[in-house]
Amino acid sequence: MSDIKYTSDGKKVLVVGKLNAEQTIVQEIFVSAGQEIPSGENFVVKSLHDVPAESWKEKNLRELEARYEKQKKELEQKIGQQYTRLNAIKVKAEHHADALFKFVANSNPDQLNLLKKVISGQITHIYISGHSPAIFEWDGGKKTYEIERDYGRETIKGIKLLSVYGYADGNLEYRQHTYRDGSGGSEQIFPVTSYQEALALAQADCDKEAERFLAEKSSYRSFSLDAWQAIEGVIISPAVIERCEADADSQRLKRIEQIQKELAELEAKAPTKSQLSA
């Protein structure tokens, strides 16, 4: 089939010959068993095309279908993304609800009462545990405000707010950051409604630290003696004070020995009077 053309109505034909200047004799091509073969009677056509002709309607339908398929894929992609996002929100909401229910079920009534006191402004003092234990007044205490110090002058920048952390086991933890905007480091604090309540917390921690300090004979175990003594009302075991003083004396003796050793080494390297006069 050396000369294949297409009619205006979309038929694939074999050119048989020219009838005249305007008309051409052709034979339609059919497909049989997967093979294209000319078949049927010859007929005459006026117009032939090198590629299948396409009407405006067919072209428009084809373009509409292409746009539909493209938009369909885009919509399916967006629907998939929305489903994933909504599913993530659902899972998060389930976790939030589960944590809330667990907190309510496990919460200690005393902690909830403390939260009510914090919210209602009944807190008078805060106790800070750790390596530098201390008790401060909440209203007007130096831990309440962010203070900027510059060449001996102090400027109050703003009040620090409490951060409350709730855990699924029912516990509540109160923390306060270095700066009022929540940046910087933070430390756990214990809000209370009286100095005596803060003192009771401090005394309990002091007794625990003292017990560990006396039980461990290693020189690496220390006791925050200065910090505990700075808290008015805290009672420190005489045995703890005695050991702290003994440890301090031992450190002073070691320092004296070190200084004496360094002085002897310097004197050994120093020139004699005769060497200086020579």
C-alpha positions as CSV (number, residue, x, y, z in Angstrom):
1,M,0.0,0.0,0.0
2,S,2.1,2.8,-1.3
3,D,-0.4,5.6,-1.3
4,I,-2.5,5.8,1.8
5,K,-4.8,8.8,2.4
6,Y,-7.7,9.7,4.6
7,T,-11.2,11.0,3.6
8,S,-12.9,13.9,5.2
9,D,-15.2,11.6,7.1
10,G,-12.2,9.8,8.7
11,K,-11.9,6.7,6.5
12,K,-8.5,5.2,5.7
13,V,-8.2,4.5,2.0
14,L,-5.9,3.2,-0.7
15,V,-5.6,5.5,-3.7
16,V,-6.5,3.5,-6.8
17,G,-6.1,6.3,-9.4
18,K,-7.3,9.6,-10.6
19,L,-10.7,9.9,-12.2
20,N,-10.2,13.5,-13.3
21,A,-8.5,16.6,-12.0
22,E,-11.0,16.9,-9.1
23,Q,-11.9,13.3,-8.3
24,T,-9.9,10.3,-7.0
25,I,-10.8,6.6,-7.0
26,V,-10.1,5.0,-3.7
27,Q,-10.7,1.7,-1.8
28,E,-11.4,1.6,1.9
29,I,-8.9,-0.2,4.2
30,F,-10.3,-2.5,6.9
31,V,-8.6,-4.4,9.7
32,S,-8.8,-8.2,9.7
33,A,-7.0,-10.4,12.2
34,G,-4.8,-7.4,13.1
35,Q,-3.9,-6.8,9.5
36,E,-4.9,-3.8,7.4
37,I,-6.2,-4.8,4.0
38,P,-8.1,-2.9,1.2
39,S,-11.5,-4.3,0.8
40,G,-14.9,-3.5,-0.7
41,E,-15.9,-1.6,-3.8
42,N,-14.0,1.4,-5.1
43,F,-15.6,4.8,-4.7
44,V,-14.9,8.3,-5.8
45,V,-14.0,11.2,-3.4
46,K,-13.1,14.8,-4.0
47,S,-11.0,15.5,-0.9
48,L,-8.1,13.5,0.6
49,H,-5.8,14.2,3.5
50,D,-2.4,13.0,4.5
51,V,-3.6,12.6,8.2
52,P,-7.0,11.7,9.6
53,A,-9.3,14.8,9.4
54,E,-10.8,16.0,12.6
55,S,-13.9,18.1,12.8
56,W,-14.2,21.1,15.1
57,K,-16.6,19.2,17.2
58,E,-14.2,16.3,17.5
59,K,-11.3,18.5,18.2
60,N,-13.2,20.5,20.8
61,L,-14.4,17.2,22.5
62,R,-10.9,15.9,22.5
63,E,-9.5,19.1,24.1
64,L,-12.4,19.1,26.7
65,E,-11.6,15.5,27.6
66,A,-7.9,16.3,27.9
67,R,-8.7,19.2,30.2
68,Y,-11.1,17.1,32.2
69,E,-8.5,14.4,32.7
70,K,-5.9,17.0,33.8
71,Q,-8.3,18.7,36.2
72,K,-9.5,15.3,37.4
73,K,-5.9,14.3,38.3
74,E,-5.3,17.7,40.0
75,L,-8.5,17.4,42.0
76,E,-7.7,13.8,43.0
77,Q,-4.3,14.9,44.1
78,K,-5.8,17.8,46.2
79,I,-8.4,15.5,47.7
80,G,-5.6,13.1,48.6
81,Q,-3.6,15.9,50.3
82,Q,-6.7,17.1,52.1
83,Y,-7.5,13.6,53.3
84,T,-4.0,13.2,54.6
85,R,-4.1,16.6,56.4
86,L,-7.6,15.9,57.9
87,N,-6.5,12.4,59.0
88,A,-3.4,13.9,60.7
89,I,-5.7,16.5,62.4
90,K,-8.0,13.7,63.5
91,V,-5.1,11.6,64.9
92,K,-3.8,14.7,66.8
93,A,-7.3,15.5,68.1
94,E,-7.6,11.9,69.3
95,H,-4.2,12.1,71.1
96,H,-5.3,15.4,72.7
97,A,-8.6,14.0,73.9
98,D,-6.9,10.8,75.1
99,A,-4.3,12.8,77.1
100,L,-7.0,15.1,78.5
101,F,-9.2,12.2,79.7
102,K,-6.1,10.5,81.2
103,F,-5.1,13.7,82.9
104,V,-8.6,14.1,84.4
105,A,-8.7,10.5,85.5
106,N,-5.3,10.5,87.1
107,S,-5.1,14.1,88.3
108,N,-4.4,14.7,92.0
109,P,-7.1,16.9,93.7
110,D,-4.4,18.7,95.5
111,Q,-2.7,19.7,92.2
112,L,-6.0,20.9,90.8
113,N,-6.6,23.0,93.9
114,L,-3.1,24.5,93.5
115,L,-3.9,25.3,89.9
116,K,-7.1,27.1,91.1
117,K,-5.0,29.1,93.6
118,V,-2.5,30.1,90.9
119,I,-5.3,31.2,88.5
120,S,-7.1,33.1,91.3
121,G,-4.0,35.0,92.4
122,Q,-3.6,33.4,95.8
123,I,0.1,32.6,95.4
124,T,2.4,34.5,97.7
125,H,5.8,32.8,97.4
126,I,7.7,30.4,95.1
127,Y,10.2,27.8,96.0
128,I,13.0,26.9,93.7
129,S,14.7,23.6,94.2
130,G,18.0,22.2,92.6
131,H,21.6,23.3,93.1
132,S,20.6,26.8,94.1
133,P,17.5,26.4,96.3
134,A,15.7,29.6,97.2
135,I,12.4,31.1,98.4
136,F,11.1,34.3,96.8
137,E,8.0,36.5,97.3
138,W,5.8,36.1,94.2
139,D,4.4,39.6,94.3
140,G,7.3,42.0,93.9
141,G,10.0,39.4,94.4
142,K,13.0,39.7,92.1
143,K,12.0,36.4,90.4
144,T,8.7,38.0,89.4
145,Y,10.1,40.5,86.9
146,E,12.6,40.6,84.1
147,I,15.1,43.2,85.2
148,E,17.8,44.7,82.9
149,R,20.9,45.8,84.7
150,D,23.2,48.4,83.0
151,Y,26.1,50.1,84.9
152,G,24.4,49.7,88.3
153,R,21.0,50.8,87.1
154,E,18.0,48.5,87.1
155,T,15.2,48.7,84.6
156,I,12.0,46.6,85.0
157,K,11.3,45.2,81.5
158,G,8.1,43.3,82.4
159,I,6.5,40.6,84.4
160,K,7.5,36.9,83.9
161,L,4.5,34.6,83.5
162,L,4.3,31.1,84.8
163,S,4.3,28.2,82.3
164,V,2.1,25.2,83.3
165,Y,3.0,21.8,81.9
166,G,0.4,19.0,82.2
167,Y,1.2,15.4,81.8
168,A,-1.1,12.4,81.1
169,D,-0.3,10.9,84.5
170,G,-2.1,13.8,86.1
171,N,0.9,15.8,87.2
172,L,1.3,19.5,86.8
173,E,4.7,21.2,86.5
174,Y,5.3,25.0,86.8
175,R,8.2,26.6,85.1
176,Q,9.5,30.1,84.7
177,H,11.8,31.2,81.9
178,T,14.7,33.6,82.0
179,Y,12.8,36.2,79.9
180,R,9.2,37.3,80.0
181,D,8.6,36.3,76.4
182,G,9.3,32.7,77.3
183,S,12.8,32.6,75.8
184,G,16.0,31.6,77.5
185,G,16.4,28.7,80.0
186,S,13.7,27.8,82.5
187,E,13.6,26.3,86.0
188,Q,11.0,24.4,87.8
189,I,9.3,26.4,90.6
190,F,6.8,25.5,93.2
191,P,4.1,28.1,93.8
192,V,2.7,28.2,97.4
193,T,0.3,30.4,99.4
194,S,2.6,31.1,102.4
195,Y,6.3,31.3,103.4
196,Q,5.7,28.4,105.8
197,E,4.5,26.2,103.0
198,A,7.6,27.1,100.9
199,L,9.8,26.5,104.0
200,A,8.3,23.0,104.4
201,L,9.2,22.1,100.8
202,A,12.7,23.5,101.2
203,Q,13.2,21.7,104.5
204,A,12.2,18.3,102.9
205,D,14.6,18.8,100.0
206,C,17.4,20.0,102.4
207,D,16.9,16.8,104.5
208,K,17.1,14.6,101.4
209,E,20.3,16.3,100.2
210,A,21.8,16.1,103.7
211,E,21.0,12.4,103.9
212,R,22.7,11.7,100.5
213,F,25.7,13.9,101.4
214,L,26.4,12.1,104.7
215,A,25.8,8.6,103.2
216,E,28.3,9.1,100.4
217,K,31.9,9.6,101.6
218,S,33.2,10.6,98.2
219,S,34.6,14.1,97.9
220,Y,32.6,14.5,94.7
221,R,29.3,14.6,96.7
222,S,28.7,18.3,97.7
223,F,26.1,20.1,99.8
224,S,24.7,23.5,98.9
225,L,25.5,24.9,102.4
226,D,25.5,28.6,101.5
227,A,22.2,28.4,99.6
228,W,20.5,26.4,102.3
229,Q,21.8,28.8,105.0
230,A,20.5,31.7,103.0
231,I,16.9,30.4,103.4
232,E,15.5,31.7,106.7
233,G,14.1,29.0,108.9
234,V,15.8,26.0,107.3
235,I,17.4,23.7,109.8
236,I,20.7,22.0,108.8
237,S,22.1,19.0,110.6
238,P,25.2,19.8,112.7
239,A,26.8,16.7,111.2
240,V,26.4,18.2,107.7
241,I,27.8,21.6,108.7
242,E,30.8,19.8,110.4
243,R,31.6,17.8,107.3
244,C,31.2,20.9,105.1
245,E,33.6,22.8,107.3
246,A,36.0,19.8,107.3
247,D,35.8,19.6,103.5
248,A,36.5,23.3,103.2
249,D,39.5,23.0,105.6
250,S,40.8,20.1,103.5
251,Q,40.5,22.2,100.3
252,R,42.2,25.1,101.9
253,L,45.1,22.9,103.1
254,K,45.4,21.5,99.6
255,R,45.5,25.0,98.2
256,I,48.1,26.1,100.7
257,E,50.3,23.1,99.8
258,Q,49.9,23.8,96.1
259,I,50.9,27.5,96.6
260,Q,53.9,26.5,98.7
261,K,55.0,24.0,96.0
262,E,54.6,26.7,93.3
263,L,56.5,29.2,95.5
264,A,59.4,26.7,96.1
265,E,59.6,26.1,92.3
266,L,59.8,29.8,91.7
267,E,62.5,30.4,94.3
268,A,64.5,27.5,92.9
269,K,64.5,29.3,89.5
270,A,65.2,32.8,90.9
271,P,68.7,34.1,90.5
272,T,70.9,34.5,93.7
273,K,72.2,37.8,95.0
274,S,75.6,37.2,93.7
275,Q,74.2,36.4,90.3
276,L,72.2,39.7,90.4
277,S,75.3,41.7,91.4
278,A,77.6,40.1,88.8
